[in-house]
Amino acid sequence: MSDYGSPVKTEEAPAPAPAAEEKPAKKKREGVKMSDKQKADLNKHMDKVGKDMTVSEKKSHRMKMMGRMRKGMTVGKAHKDIGK
């Protein structure tokens, strides 16, 4: 059991780590380019769904779609994912 009246032993804090252990610099994201087929599919999709959208809505939707398609989603899956 511990004695509440006994003196507390203090441990010396270790010296701060030298500057050699700095965090590695953030890596820039590698640009994953869309294939020509993906671009064509996206253009077809935008022609289809963009008729009743404003210019800013079209741009927003297109950018969201592109981001998901670069990750490997199909047009259909990307569109469903945005709708959630």
C-alpha positions in Angstrom: 0.0 0.0 0.0 1.1 3.6 -0.5 1.9 5.9 2.3 0.2 9.2 1.9 2.6 10.9 4.3 5.8 9.7 2.6 7.7 12.2 0.5 7.1 12.0 -3.2 10.0 10.9 -5.4 10.3 13.1 -8.4 11.9 11.8 -11.5 13.9 14.2 -13.6 12.3 14.8 -17.0 14.5 13.7 -19.9 16.2 16.4 -21.9 14.1 17.6 -24.9 14.8 15.6 -28.1 17.3 17.1 -30.5 16.1 18.8 -33.6 17.1 15.7 -35.7 13.8 14.1 -34.8 11.6 16.6 -36.5 8.4 15.5 -38.1 8.8 14.7 -41.8 7.6 17.3 -44.2 4.1 16.8 -45.4 4.1 15.0 -48.7 2.3 16.7 -51.5 -0.6 14.6 -52.9 0.3 12.8 -56.0 -2.0 13.9 -58.8 -4.1 11.0 -60.0 -5.2 11.9 -63.5 -8.5 10.8 -65.0 -8.4 8.5 -68.0 -10.0 9.7 -71.3 -12.9 7.3 -70.8 -13.6 8.7 -67.3 -13.5 12.3 -68.8 -15.9 11.3 -71.5 -18.2 9.6 -69.0 -18.2 12.6 -66.8 -18.9 15.0 -69.7 -21.9 12.8 -70.7 -23.1 12.7 -67.1 -22.8 16.5 -66.7 -24.8 17.0 -70.0 -27.5 14.8 -68.6 -27.8 16.1 -65.0 -26.6 19.7 -65.4 -29.6 21.0 -67.3 -31.5 22.1 -64.2 -28.4 23.3 -62.2 -27.0 26.8 -61.9 -23.4 27.4 -63.0 -22.1 27.2 -59.5 -24.1 24.0 -58.8 -22.7 22.4 -61.9 -19.1 23.3 -61.0 -19.6 22.0 -57.4 -21.1 18.8 -58.7 -18.4 18.3 -61.3 -15.6 18.8 -58.8 -17.2 16.4 -56.3 -17.6 13.8 -59.1 -14.0 14.3 -60.3 -12.6 13.8 -56.8 -14.5 10.5 -56.3 -13.7 9.2 -59.8 -10.0 9.8 -59.3 -10.3 7.5 -56.3 -11.7 4.8 -58.6 -15.4 5.2 -58.4 -17.6 4.9 -61.4 -19.9 7.7 -62.5 -22.9 6.0 -61.0 -21.3 5.2 -57.7 -19.8 8.7 -57.4 -23.2 10.3 -58.1 -24.9 8.1 -55.5 -22.2 9.0 -53.0 -22.8 12.7 -53.5 -26.5 12.3 -53.1 -26.1 10.8 -49.6 
